[in-house]
Amino acid sequence: MATAMSGGAPPMPYSLFLGFVHRNIPPLGFPVTEMHVTGAFWGLAALWTATDFYGTSLLVTVLSLVYPAWMSYRAELTGKYPVQWIAYWIIFAAVYMLEFLQFLVEYIPIYQTFKLAFFLWCMYPCANNGSVLVYNNALKPALAALDQWIGSMKKKQIVEFPKDD
C-alpha cells in the first residue's frame, strides 16, 4: 500500500480495498494480491451473469458505466479527450440501441456475460483496446457512410411547397 501512496498520488481503489482486507480478515495462508481480488470479483460477476440471476442487467449496466464514467470525468478535468473514451461511449450507445431488438437478444444464451466481457474489453486501459478497434474498424466507416447519406439528403429538397402568388 505504500507504493500507491508514494509520490503524493491518491490511493488506488485496489490498495484501499487490500488495506481493508489485510486489517480485518485473518491470514489465509497466502498473500492476498490485486490479482486475487480482481479474479474473484470478475469470476463472481461472470457467474452471476451466466446464471441470469436477479439483477443481472443492472449489474452489467453499473459495471459498464462506473469506470468509463470516472475515466471520462478525469479526462475532462485534464482537458484531454482520448479516443478510447469517446469511442467507448459511441459503442455503449450502439449496444444499448441494439438491445431494443428484444426478440434477438433474448435468444442469445448468456448474453449478459458476453456483453459484460465485451464492455470490459472495450474499457481495458491500453492503447489499442476493444473500443478503439471496434470504433475504427466497424463503427467509424458505418457512421461516415451514414453522415454522407444524411448530407446528400440535405441537398435534395424533400417536400416542395407551393409558392404564394
matplotlib code that plots the C-alpha trace (Angstrom):
import matplotlib.pyplot as plt

x = [0.0, 3.0, 3.7, 0.2, 0.7, 4.2, 4.7, 1.7, -0.6, -4.1, -4.5, -6.0, -9.2, -7.4, -4.9, -7.7, -9.6, -6.4, -5.6, -9.1, -8.6, -5.2, -6.5, -9.8, -9.6, -7.4, -4.5, -5.4, -2.1, -1.2, -0.9, -4.0, -2.9, -4.6, -4.8, -6.7, -9.2, -9.7, -10.1, -12.5, -14.6, -14.8, -15.3, -18.3, -19.6, -19.3, -21.0, -23.8, -24.4, -24.1, -26.8, -29.0, -29.6, -31.8, -30.4, -28.1, -28.9, -28.5, -25.1, -23.8, -25.1, -23.4, -20.1, -20.0, -20.8, -18.8, -15.1, -15.7, -17.7, -14.9, -12.2, -14.2, -14.5, -10.8, -10.2, -12.5, -10.6, -7.3, -8.8, -7.6, -10.2, -8.7, -10.3, -10.7, -13.5, -15.2, -15.3, -16.4, -19.5, -20.4, -20.1, -22.1, -24.9, -24.9, -25.1, -28.0, -29.8, -29.5, -30.9, -34.3, -34.4, -35.5, -36.6, -32.9, -31.3, -33.5, -32.5, -28.7, -27.6, -25.6, -26.0, -25.3, -22.0, -20.9, -22.0, -20.0, -16.9, -17.3, -17.5, -14.6, -12.5, -13.6, -12.7, -9.4, -6.7, -4.3, -3.7, -5.5, -8.3, -11.7, -13.3, -10.6, -10.6, -14.4, -14.8, -12.1, -12.9, -16.7, -18.5, -16.4, -16.9, -20.6, -21.0, -19.1, -21.4, -24.5, -23.1, -22.6, -26.1, -27.6, -25.5, -26.8, -30.4, -29.9, -29.0, -32.3, -35.5, -37.7, -41.0, -41.8, -44.1, -46.3, -45.3, -47.6, -49.0]
y = [0.0, 2.3, 2.3, 3.6, 6.4, 7.4, 10.5, 12.2, 10.2, 9.4, 5.8, 3.4, 1.6, -1.7, -0.5, 0.8, -2.5, -4.6, -2.5, -3.2, -6.9, -7.1, -5.2, -7.1, -10.6, -13.2, -14.6, -17.1, -18.9, -17.0, -13.3, -11.7, -9.6, -7.4, -10.4, -12.5, -9.7, -8.9, -12.6, -13.2, -10.1, -10.8, -14.5, -13.8, -11.3, -13.8, -16.5, -14.1, -13.0, -16.6, -17.9, -14.9, -14.3, -11.5, -8.1, -9.3, -6.5, -3.9, -5.4, -5.3, -1.8, -0.5, -2.3, -1.0, 2.6, 3.3, 3.0, 4.6, 7.5, 8.0, 8.0, 10.4, 12.7, 12.6, 13.2, 16.2, 17.6, 17.4, 18.8, 15.8, 13.6, 10.3, 8.5, 5.5, 7.1, 8.8, 5.6, 3.7, 5.9, 5.6, 1.8, 1.8, 3.8, 1.4, -1.7, -0.3, 0.8, -2.7, -4.1, -2.7, -5.7, -7.9, -10.8, -11.2, -10.6, -13.0, -16.0, -15.5, -17.7, -15.9, -12.6, -10.6, -12.4, -11.7, -8.1, -7.7, -9.3, -7.1, -3.9, -5.0, -5.5, -2.0, -0.3, -2.1, 0.6, 0.1, 1.9, -0.5, -1.8, -3.1, 0.3, 1.7, -1.4, -1.7, 2.0, 2.3, -0.9, -1.0, 2.0, 4.8, 3.6, 3.0, 6.4, 8.1, 6.4, 7.5, 11.0, 11.1, 9.8, 12.4, 15.1, 14.0, 14.2, 17.8, 18.8, 17.5, 19.2, 16.5, 18.5, 21.2, 23.9, 25.9, 29.5, 32.2, 34.2]
z = [0.0, 0.5, -3.3, -4.1, -1.6, -2.7, -4.8, -3.5, -5.7, -4.4, -3.3, -5.9, -5.1, -5.0, -2.5, -0.3, -0.5, 0.1, 3.1, 4.5, 3.7, 5.4, 8.5, 9.0, 7.6, 9.3, 7.4, 4.7, 4.5, 1.3, 0.5, -1.0, -4.0, -6.5, -8.9, -6.3, -5.7, -9.3, -10.3, -7.5, -8.4, -12.1, -11.6, -9.3, -11.8, -14.7, -12.6, -11.7, -15.3, -16.7, -14.4, -15.2, -11.6, -10.3, -11.2, -13.9, -16.3, -13.6, -12.6, -16.1, -16.7, -13.5, -14.2, -17.7, -16.6, -13.4, -14.6, -18.0, -16.4, -13.9, -16.6, -18.8, -15.8, -15.2, -18.9, -18.8, -15.8, -17.6, -20.8, -22.9, -24.5, -25.5, -28.5, -26.2, -24.1, -27.0, -28.9, -25.8, -25.3, -29.0, -28.7, -25.5, -27.1, -30.1, -28.0, -25.9, -29.1, -30.4, -27.2, -28.2, -30.6, -27.7, -30.0, -30.9, -27.5, -25.5, -27.7, -27.2, -24.3, -21.6, -23.5, -20.4, -19.8, -23.4, -23.1, -19.8, -21.4, -24.5, -22.4, -20.2, -23.4, -24.6, -21.4, -20.8, -20.2, -23.1, -26.4, -28.8, -26.6, -27.9, -28.1, -30.4, -32.6, -32.9, -33.5, -36.1, -38.0, -37.8, -36.4, -37.9, -41.5, -40.9, -39.3, -42.1, -44.7, -42.7, -42.4, -46.2, -46.8, -44.5, -46.2, -49.6, -48.3, -47.1, -50.7, -52.1, -51.4, -50.0, -50.0, -52.4, -51.1, -53.4, -53.9, -52.9, -55.9]

ax = plt.figure().add_subplot(projection="3d")
ax.plot(x, y, z, "-o")
ax.set_aspect("equal")
plt.show()
